[in-house]
Amino acid sequence: MRKSIKKTTKWSQEVTVHSNALDIEHGIFASDDPRKIAHSLKRSAEASDRRKSSAFRSAMSMLTFYINRAGSGLDDEQRRVLEKAKDELRRDFGREPKG
């Protein structure tokens, strides 16, 4: 008979902490500066030799993943900062929407 062991960490936390695609600056998602978050993610994505897609896609994916999964308990202000970081990331990579 197998004994059930309760896991104390969520799979999303494991991915955030142990992602093999990007080496993310510790605590970057807690910053209140969207530009700082975007620049840090861009640097990490461009420096990575383990990512499987473009630097832009890797950085945006990690940010979106954090917002959707690991950041499910975010307060409204931090969520706004992270959403603005997406816009900054698009600007950093020259992918602003045509308007």
Legacy VTK file of the C-alpha trace (Angstrom):
# vtk DataFile Version 3.0
C-alpha trace
ASCII
DATASET POLYDATA
POINTS 99 float
0.000 0.000 0.000
1.277 3.470 -0.928
1.203 6.203 1.600
-0.002 9.575 0.369
2.335 12.460 1.068
0.921 15.963 0.946
2.977 18.336 -1.133
3.481 21.770 0.411
4.511 23.698 -2.698
2.457 24.327 -5.799
3.701 23.213 -9.200
3.652 26.844 -10.354
6.020 27.830 -7.552
8.352 25.004 -8.545
8.370 26.228 -12.164
9.035 29.809 -11.107
11.889 28.838 -8.818
13.444 26.091 -10.920
12.738 27.161 -14.495
15.462 25.921 -16.786
14.771 28.497 -19.496
15.676 31.745 -17.747
17.742 32.786 -14.761
15.466 35.426 -13.299
16.655 38.116 -10.924
15.518 37.191 -7.416
12.458 39.174 -6.298
12.020 40.980 -9.620
8.268 40.372 -9.746
7.871 42.231 -6.436
9.298 45.455 -7.892
6.986 48.465 -8.205
8.765 49.654 -11.377
7.398 48.128 -14.616
10.467 49.271 -16.595
12.830 47.584 -14.150
10.852 44.331 -14.406
10.809 44.456 -18.216
14.509 45.311 -18.530
15.459 42.524 -16.126
13.382 39.935 -17.983
14.820 41.093 -21.303
18.388 40.774 -20.008
17.653 37.300 -18.627
16.024 36.110 -21.841
18.770 37.449 -24.083
21.504 35.974 -21.896
19.919 32.519 -21.741
21.318 29.794 -23.957
18.685 27.321 -22.739
15.523 28.960 -24.055
13.655 27.259 -26.870
11.955 30.272 -28.444
12.797 33.912 -29.087
13.991 36.100 -26.233
10.782 38.134 -26.465
8.532 35.073 -26.233
10.517 33.624 -23.339
10.421 36.856 -21.334
6.729 37.496 -22.045
5.848 33.893 -21.244
7.559 34.026 -17.868
5.826 37.300 -16.991
2.421 36.015 -18.095
2.970 32.736 -16.279
3.768 34.578 -13.067
0.685 36.794 -13.353
-1.653 33.886 -14.162
-0.338 31.191 -11.845
2.235 32.091 -9.230
0.747 35.541 -8.792
-2.857 34.513 -8.253
-2.809 36.234 -4.866
-1.477 39.538 -6.217
-3.028 42.725 -4.951
-4.553 45.025 -7.564
-1.656 47.500 -7.534
1.025 44.857 -8.144
-1.100 43.289 -10.897
-1.273 46.720 -12.608
2.521 47.089 -12.329
3.045 43.657 -13.909
0.563 44.375 -16.711
2.433 47.630 -17.430
5.656 45.603 -17.486
4.194 43.683 -20.444
3.847 46.968 -22.350
7.413 47.921 -21.402
8.655 44.527 -22.557
6.940 45.010 -25.936
8.606 48.439 -26.216
12.010 47.012 -25.254
11.745 44.464 -28.054
10.294 46.949 -30.583
6.908 45.235 -30.667
4.577 48.064 -29.751
1.165 47.747 -31.369
0.681 49.877 -34.465
-1.747 52.662 -33.685
LINES 1 100
99 0 1 2 3 4 5 6 7 8 9 10 11 12 13 14 15 16 17 18 19 20 21 22 23 24 25 26 27 28 29 30 31 32 33 34 35 36 37 38 39 40 41 42 43 44 45 46 47 48 49 50 51 52 53 54 55 56 57 58 59 60 61 62 63 64 65 66 67 68 69 70 71 72 73 74 75 76 77 78 79 80 81 82 83 84 85 86 87 88 89 90 91 92 93 94 95 96 97 98
